[in-house]
């Protein structure tokens, strides 16, 4: 498989504004506009591609998506998320998930070999956003943000490492508190429902452990990881919890729809667990998550579209959803690039 041509759908979904959210089949659908979520994660995907192939076209994408984030950020540091095709933001509510994904992206960018003038906009946006971290209420917003702070902590920047480390500790305490409230018996999770982007929560604790070196953090990270593993590999191959019902404590696991975002965040989780523990099982699990996209899944069908270089939006009860939107494409790119180092 040729990685260079594999991701051509990136350039089809991206226009002068940024990455469009949805498509009908492999054709972008402007009616649904854009999200900051997608453009933030597209920076990570493009940065990975730039590091891998050193082609200027990926650097140009990074700058375009960064420009989108600059426009999305208000002066008070918050990010707007939903933009119509005419470049008007149409949401009024603050999304903590979107905020956290932006911090993750901006922190990640600081640890890339990109030149400082590209990173300058990321630094400026982080500066505006840091005061908002204390107001976060929800676990995934905190988890995304914690991952971003890990990257900021490890970057050579103007940010004071002791301050960033303190914020990492505060968010870690909050996430562990949720675990201790919800976890009991065989239920080793942070909430009463296993829902979306699940791998991101244990991943955030693995990142925290790398900074704080507290064995309790690692124990909870691995315990919750193993719980998630027992659910998603219950059939011997990766099968995400379906978004049509999720998995509520004491109820059945929803079989469909399986979302591509679950496979890449789980892959990232396993990669970090492998790096810390050197447990070969975690390496194999990360690769199995990536292979999910190409047919090692519940329907034995590939989500990757060789003709367009896109990725189907879901595995449904009837097969694959043939639409190829932004989140799916970003998911397969990040998974591919992240797991390539394990092969």
C-alpha distance (Angstrom), angle and dihedral (degrees) to the residues before:
residue distance angle dihedral
X1 . . .
X2 3.80 . .
X3 3.80 109.4 .
X4 3.79 92.9 -162.7
X5 3.79 94.8 60.2
X6 3.78 93.7 30.6
X7 3.78 93.2 76.0
X8 3.80 100.8 44.6
X9 3.80 89.3 119.7
X10 3.82 86.1 75.0
X11 3.78 88.9 72.5
X12 3.80 93.2 44.6
X13 3.81 93.7 52.8
X14 3.82 92.6 44.7
X15 3.79 122.8 80.1
X16 3.82 132.8 168.1
X17 3.81 90.6 -69.0
X18 3.78 101.2 45.7
X19 3.78 141.6 -89.0
X20 3.79 115.2 -21.4
X21 3.77 116.5 -131.0
X22 3.80 105.3 -133.5
X23 3.77 143.7 20.7
X24 3.77 138.7 -165.3
X25 3.75 102.4 -128.4
X26 3.80 103.2 -40.0
X27 3.83 94.7 -29.7
X28 3.84 116.5 100.1
X29 3.81 114.0 -117.6
X30 3.83 109.2 -144.5
X31 3.82 92.5 -170.2
X32 3.80 90.1 80.5
X33 3.79 94.6 49.5
X34 3.80 121.6 -164.1
X35 3.79 141.6 -50.2
X36 3.77 129.6 -146.4
X37 3.82 86.5 -138.3
X38 3.80 90.9 64.3
X39 3.79 95.9 41.9
X40 3.80 91.3 49.4
X41 3.79 93.8 51.5
X42 3.80 90.0 42.7
X43 3.82 87.8 63.1
X44 3.81 89.9 60.3
X45 3.81 91.7 46.1
X46 3.80 92.2 48.7
X47 3.79 92.9 44.7
X48 3.80 89.6 53.2
X49 3.79 90.1 50.2
X50 3.80 91.7 47.6
X51 3.80 91.5 51.1
X52 3.79 90.4 48.0
X53 3.82 101.0 44.6
X54 3.85 104.4 17.4
X55 3.81 91.3 -139.9
X56 3.79 118.4 153.4
X57 3.81 92.7 -138.5
X58 3.81 89.2 72.4
X59 3.79 91.6 49.0
X60 3.80 88.3 53.7
X61 3.80 89.7 53.1
X62 3.81 91.0 51.4
X63 3.81 90.5 54.5
X64 3.80 92.2 47.8
X65 3.80 93.2 50.9
X66 3.82 91.1 44.7
X67 3.77 88.4 53.5
X68 3.81 88.4 53.8
X69 3.81 90.4 53.7
X70 3.81 91.6 48.8
X71 3.80 89.0 55.1
X72 3.82 91.8 44.8
X73 3.80 95.0 54.2
X74 3.79 118.1 89.3
X75 3.78 121.2 -144.4
X76 3.82 89.9 -102.8
X77 3.83 90.7 60.6
X78 3.81 99.0 -104.4
X79 3.80 120.1 127.0
X80 3.78 125.4 -133.5
X81 3.79 113.0 -140.7
X82 3.83 116.7 -167.3
X83 3.78 119.3 59.5
X84 3.81 126.0 -178.9
X85 3.79 120.1 -135.1
X86 3.83 90.0 -98.2
X87 3.83 89.8 62.0
X88 3.81 95.7 -105.2
X89 3.79 116.4 135.4
X90 3.77 107.6 -129.4
X91 3.81 103.6 -175.0
X92 3.78 125.6 91.3
X93 3.81 102.0 -178.1
X94 3.80 122.5 86.8
X95 3.82 112.0 -118.8
X96 3.79 112.8 -150.2
X97 3.80 89.7 -167.4
X98 3.79 90.5 56.8
X99 3.80 91.3 46.2
X100 3.79 92.1 50.5
X101 3.80 93.3 47.0
X102 3.80 89.1 52.4
X103 3.82 92.2 51.4
X104 3.81 89.8 47.9
X105 3.80 90.7 51.0
X106 3.78 95.8 45.5
X107 3.79 92.1 47.3
X108 3.78 91.4 47.5
X109 3.79 90.3 52.6
X110 3.80 91.4 56.7
X111 3.81 89.7 62.3
X112 3.79 95.8 53.0
X113 3.83 125.4 95.3
X114 3.80 90.9 -111.9
X115 3.79 116.1 131.2
X116 3.79 118.9 -93.4
X117 3.81 94.1 -110.0
X118 3.80 89.6 63.2
X119 3.80 91.0 47.8
X120 3.81 93.5 49.3
X121 3.80 94.0 82.8
X122 3.82 89.9 50.8
X123 3.80 90.6 52.8
X124 3.81 91.9 49.5
X125 3.82 92.1 50.6
X126 3.81 92.7 47.5
X127 3.81 90.4 51.5
X128 3.80 90.6 56.3
X129 3.80 93.4 45.8
X130 3.81 103.7 46.9
X131 3.85 95.4 85.7
X132 3.82 90.6 57.0
X133 3.81 93.5 62.1
X134 3.81 92.1 80.0
X135 3.81 90.4 59.7
X136 3.82 97.7 54.7
X137 3.81 113.6 122.5
X138 3.81 107.8 174.8
X139 3.77 128.4 76.5
X140 3.81 99.6 -128.5
X141 3.77 93.3 47.3
X142 3.79 87.3 52.5
X143 3.81 92.7 45.9
X144 3.81 94.6 50.9
X145 3.80 89.9 46.2
X146 3.80 92.4 48.4
X147 3.81 90.2 54.8
X148 3.79 89.1 50.9
X149 3.80 91.2 50.0
X150 3.80 89.6 51.5
X151 3.80 89.2 58.0
X152 3.81 92.1 44.7
X153 3.81 89.8 50.4
X154 3.80 91.4 53.9
X155 3.80 95.6 46.1
X156 3.79 126.1 92.8
X157 3.80 98.9 -118.4
X158 3.78 142.8 125.2
X159 3.80 91.9 -91.5
X160 3.82 114.0 110.5
X161 3.80 108.8 -115.2
X162 3.82 94.3 -147.9
X163 3.80 90.3 55.4
X164 3.81 92.7 48.8
X165 3.81 90.8 45.6
X166 3.79 89.2 53.2
X167 3.81 91.3 53.4
X168 3.82 89.8 48.7
X169 3.81 89.5 53.3
X170 3.80 92.7 49.0
X171 3.81 94.1 50.8
X172 3.80 90.6 44.4
X173 3.80 90.9 54.1
X174 3.80 90.1 50.7
X175 3.82 93.1 51.0
X176 3.81 92.9 46.1
X177 3.80 89.8 49.6
X178 3.81 89.2 56.8
X179 3.81 89.7 49.6
X180 3.78 93.2 50.9
X181 3.81 90.9 49.4
X182 3.82 95.8 49.5
X183 3.79 104.9 30.1
X184 3.79 119.4 91.2
X185 3.78 137.6 134.4
X186 3.79 110.6 -14.8
X187 3.80 93.0 -16.1
X188 3.79 105.3 93.5
X189 3.77 100.6 171.7
X190 3.81 142.4 110.4
X191 3.81 97.2 -120.2
X192 3.78 139.7 24.6
X193 3.82 89.1 -105.3
X194 3.79 131.4 52.4
X195 3.79 99.3 -145.4
X196 3.82 132.2 146.2
X197 3.79 136.3 -9.6
X198 3.78 87.5 6.1
X199 3.80 99.2 164.7
X200 3.76 90.3 62.1
X201 3.81 93.9 74.9
X202 3.84 99.0 56.5
X203 3.82 87.1 38.9
X204 3.80 90.9 57.7
X205 3.81 90.3 53.3
X206 3.79 91.2 49.2
X207 3.80 88.2 53.6
X208 3.80 89.5 48.0
X209 3.80 91.8 51.0
X210 3.81 89.7 53.6
X211 3.81 87.9 60.1
X212 3.82 104.8 32.0
X213 3.85 99.1 33.8
X214 3.83 91.6 -147.8
X215 3.82 111.2 153.0
X216 3.81 91.8 -151.9
X217 3.80 89.0 63.1
X218 3.80 90.9 51.6
X219 3.81 92.4 46.9
X220 3.81 92.2 54.1
X221 3.81 92.1 43.0
X222 3.80 92.2 54.0
X223 3.80 95.0 39.8
X224 3.81 91.9 53.9
X225 3.82 90.2 41.8
X226 3.81 90.7 55.2
X227 3.81 90.5 48.6
X228 3.79 90.0 52.7
X229 3.80 89.7 44.7
X230 3.81 91.3 54.8
X231 3.81 89.2 55.4
X232 3.80 101.3 41.9
X233 3.82 96.4 40.7
X234 3.79 96.3 39.0
X235 3.82 89.5 119.8
X236 3.79 96.6 44.4
X237 3.83 94.5 -100.0
X238 3.79 132.6 64.7
X239 3.80 114.1 -75.9
X240 3.78 117.4 164.6
X241 3.79 122.7 -142.9
X242 3.81 105.8 -92.8
X243 3.80 118.7 -110.1
X244 3.81 90.9 -137.4
X245 3.77 95.9 84.4
X246 3.83 103.4 -17.5
X247 3.82 116.5 -148.1
X248 3.79 116.2 -62.8
X249 3.77 119.6 -168.9
X250 3.80 108.9 -90.3
X251 3.80 94.5 12.3
X252 3.81 135.6 91.8
X253 3.79 123.1 -79.6
X254 3.81 112.3 -106.2
X255 3.81 108.0 -116.9
X256 3.83 98.9 -157.5
X257 2.99 154.3 77.1
X258 3.80 98.3 32.2
X259 3.80 110.4 -161.6
X260 3.84 125.0 -146.5
X261 3.80 91.5 -136.8
X262 3.81 89.6 68.3
X263 3.81 93.5 59.1
X264 3.80 96.5 53.8
X265 3.80 96.9 44.0
X266 3.80 89.7 48.2
X267 3.82 89.5 48.8
X268 3.81 90.4 52.9
X269 3.81 89.5 48.7
X270 3.80 92.8 52.4
X271 3.82 92.4 45.4
X272 3.80 91.7 56.5
X273 3.80 91.3 44.6
X274 3.81 89.2 52.0
X275 3.81 92.9 49.0
X276 3.80 91.1 51.9
X277 3.82 100.6 40.3
X278 3.84 102.6 22.2
X279 3.80 86.0 -139.4
X280 3.81 104.8 159.6
X281 3.79 90.8 -148.1
X282 3.80 90.2 69.6
X283 3.79 92.5 51.5
X284 3.81 90.2 52.3
X285 3.79 91.5 47.0
X286 3.82 91.9 52.7
X287 3.80 90.4 52.6
X288 3.81 90.7 46.8
X289 3.82 89.9 54.6
X290 3.81 89.8 53.8
X291 3.81 91.7 46.2
X292 3.81 88.7 55.5
X293 3.81 87.9 77.4
X294 3.79 92.4 57.0
X295 3.79 102.0 48.3
X296 3.80 109.4 -69.1
X297 3.78 91.1 115.0
X298 3.80 142.5 98.2
X299 3.83 93.5 -75.6
X300 3.82 97.1 37.1
X301 3.79 89.6 -129.8
X302 3.79 130.7 125.2
X303 3.79 119.8 -115.9
X304 3.79 90.4 -164.0
X305 3.81 114.2 97.7
X306 3.80 109.1 -149.3
X307 3.80 93.3 -168.0
X308 3.81 95.7 57.2
X309 3.79 103.2 19.9
X310 3.80 88.4 -123.9
X311 3.79 135.2 124.7
X312 3.80 129.0 -126.2
X313 3.77 115.9 -111.8
X314 3.80 98.8 -125.2
X315 3.76 149.9 -17.9
X316 3.79 107.1 -108.9
X317 3.78 132.1 -175.1
X318 3.82 88.0 -93.5
X319 3.82 97.5 45.5
X320 3.79 130.7 -87.3
X321 3.78 126.6 -8.0
X322 3.80 100.7 -120.6
X323 3.82 95.2 -147.6
X324 3.82 115.0 103.9
X325 3.79 110.4 -152.6
X326 3.78 134.2 171.3
X327 3.80 100.5 -94.9
X328 3.81 92.4 52.5
X329 3.79 93.3 48.7
X330 3.80 93.4 47.2
X331 3.80 89.6 48.6
X332 3.79 95.5 54.7
X333 3.82 92.6 44.7
X334 3.80 94.9 51.2
X335 3.80 91.4 44.2
X336 3.80 91.9 49.5
X337 3.79 94.5 48.3
X338 3.80 95.7 42.1
X339 3.79 95.6 49.1
X340 3.80 95.4 42.7
X341 3.80 89.4 81.3
X342 3.82 89.0 60.3
X343 3.79 95.7 54.0
